[in-house]
Amino acid sequence: MTELNNVPEFIHLEVTHREFRYFISCGLALVQNVPEDSLPTYCGLTKDEVLEISIRLREIADRLGVDM
């Protein structure tokens, strides 16, 4: 999440179920395949941040009935 003056900046977008599964899968794949100390350089997030986002997205997918 990008923050400007400590206020979260949000992007609203529409994605298909397939695209949503892609976002979730890619985040988890990053953690599994990129060394932890390289993650901030590679994607700008720490391992904990990637996991937090992936878990949050997965919870949304479950609520929406998106089949993983």
C-alpha positions in Angstrom: 0.0 0.0 0.0 1.4 3.4 -1.0 1.0 6.1 1.6 1.1 9.8 1.1 1.3 11.9 4.3 0.3 8.7 6.3 -3.0 8.4 4.3 -3.4 5.2 2.3 -3.7 5.7 -1.4 -6.1 3.3 -3.0 -6.5 2.1 -6.6 -9.9 0.8 -7.6 -9.9 -1.8 -10.4 -12.0 -4.6 -11.8 -10.5 -8.0 -12.4 -11.9 -11.3 -13.5 -11.8 -14.3 -11.1 -8.9 -15.7 -13.1 -6.9 -12.4 -12.8 -7.7 -12.3 -9.1 -6.3 -15.9 -8.6 -3.2 -14.7 -10.5 -2.5 -11.9 -8.0 -2.9 -14.2 -5.1 -0.8 -17.0 -6.6 2.0 -14.6 -7.7 2.4 -13.1 -4.2 2.7 -16.5 -2.7 5.1 -17.7 -5.4 7.3 -14.7 -4.7 7.7 -15.7 -1.1 8.5 -19.3 -2.1 11.0 -18.5 -4.9 12.7 -15.2 -4.2 15.2 -15.1 -1.3 13.7 -13.1 1.7 16.5 -10.5 1.6 15.9 -9.9 -2.1 12.1 -9.3 -1.9 12.3 -5.6 -1.0 14.6 -5.0 -4.0 12.5 -7.2 -6.3 9.0 -6.0 -5.4 9.4 -3.3 -2.7 7.8 -5.4 0.0 9.1 -7.5 2.9 8.1 -11.2 3.2 5.7 -10.3 6.0 4.0 -7.6 3.8 3.7 -10.0 0.8 2.1 -12.7 3.1 -0.2 -10.1 4.7 -1.5 -9.0 1.3 -1.8 -12.5 0.0 -3.8 -13.6 3.0 -6.0 -10.6 2.8 -6.7 -11.2 -0.9 -7.3 -14.9 -0.2 -9.9 -14.0 2.4 -11.7 -11.8 -0.1 -11.6 -14.6 -2.7 -13.1 -17.0 -0.2 -15.9 -14.5 0.7 -16.6 -14.0 -3.0 -16.6 -17.7 -3.8 -13.6 -17.5 -6.1 -12.3 -21.0 -6.7 -8.6 -21.3 -6.1 
